[in-house]
Amino acid sequence: MSLPVALFWVAAAVCAVAQLLIVRSVFSPHPDATGGDALRRSGRLAETVWALLPALILALVLALTWRAVRADTARAPTGDLRAPHTTNHASLPS
């Protein structure tokens, strides 16, 4: 496993655990707040939306990042960290 792939999976796991804990806290029982049922329902809905929306955006960002990491590791030669050597053969004297 290459370093970029390993770093991606570590970062993705940390983000996933943190987001799961946030979503879990939204759906866990809360102590009764002062106010009516309508206020509690609207507050719960807003809290749910603001917990799930970042989770969906994070999933999209991680998917796009994974695509970029895979494309980059597929392009890079394994074990050779030097810049590619390019030679323009047309400019060489014959």
C-alpha positions as CSV (number, residue, x, y, z in Angstrom):
1,M,0.0,0.0,0.0
2,S,1.4,3.4,-1.0
3,L,1.8,6.3,1.4
4,P,-0.9,8.4,-0.2
5,V,-3.4,5.5,-0.1
6,A,-2.6,4.8,3.5
7,L,-3.0,8.4,4.5
8,F,-6.3,8.7,2.6
9,W,-7.7,5.7,4.5
10,V,-6.6,6.9,7.9
11,A,-8.1,10.3,7.2
12,A,-11.3,8.8,5.9
13,A,-11.6,6.6,8.9
14,V,-11.1,9.5,11.3
15,C,-13.7,11.6,9.5
16,A,-16.2,8.7,9.4
17,V,-15.9,8.0,13.1
18,A,-16.2,11.7,13.9
19,Q,-19.3,12.1,11.7
20,L,-20.9,9.0,13.0
21,L,-20.5,10.3,16.6
22,I,-22.1,13.6,15.5
23,V,-25.0,11.9,13.9
24,R,-25.4,9.6,16.9
25,S,-25.5,12.5,19.3
26,V,-28.3,14.1,17.2
27,F,-30.4,10.9,17.4
28,S,-29.7,10.2,21.1
29,P,-32.4,11.2,23.6
30,H,-32.1,14.8,24.8
31,P,-33.3,16.2,28.1
32,D,-36.6,18.0,27.8
33,A,-36.1,21.6,26.9
34,T,-38.5,24.3,28.0
35,G,-40.9,25.1,25.2
36,G,-43.7,23.6,23.2
37,D,-43.8,20.4,21.1
38,A,-43.6,22.5,17.9
39,L,-40.5,24.2,19.0
40,R,-38.9,20.9,19.9
41,R,-39.8,19.3,16.6
42,S,-38.6,22.2,14.5
43,G,-35.4,22.3,16.5
44,R,-34.9,18.6,16.2
45,L,-35.5,18.8,12.4
46,A,-33.0,21.6,12.0
47,E,-30.4,19.7,14.1
48,T,-30.9,16.6,12.0
49,V,-30.5,18.5,8.7
50,W,-27.4,20.2,10.0
51,A,-25.9,16.9,11.0
52,L,-26.7,15.0,7.9
53,L,-25.9,17.7,5.3
54,P,-22.2,17.8,6.3
55,A,-22.1,14.0,6.3
56,L,-23.3,13.9,2.7
57,I,-20.9,16.6,1.7
58,L,-18.0,14.8,3.4
59,A,-19.0,11.6,1.6
60,L,-18.8,13.4,-1.7
61,V,-15.4,15.0,-0.9
62,L,-14.0,11.7,0.2
63,A,-15.2,10.0,-3.0
64,L,-13.7,12.7,-5.2
65,T,-10.5,12.6,-3.2
66,W,-10.3,8.8,-3.5
67,R,-10.7,9.1,-7.3
68,A,-7.9,11.6,-7.4
69,V,-5.6,9.5,-5.2
70,R,-6.3,6.4,-7.4
71,A,-5.6,8.3,-10.6
72,D,-2.4,9.8,-9.2
73,T,-1.1,6.5,-7.9
74,A,-1.9,4.7,-11.2
75,R,0.0,7.4,-13.1
76,A,3.1,7.4,-10.9
77,P,5.7,4.7,-11.5
78,T,6.3,2.6,-8.4
79,G,9.5,3.1,-6.5
80,D,10.8,6.0,-8.8
81,L,10.4,9.4,-7.1
82,R,12.4,11.3,-9.6
83,A,10.9,13.7,-12.1
84,P,10.3,12.0,-15.5
85,H,13.0,12.6,-18.0
86,T,11.7,13.8,-21.3
87,T,13.8,14.1,-24.4
88,N,12.6,15.8,-27.6
89,H,14.2,13.6,-30.2
90,A,13.2,16.0,-33.0
91,S,15.6,18.6,-31.6
92,L,18.6,16.2,-31.5
93,P,21.2,16.6,-34.2
94,S,21.4,13.6,-36.6
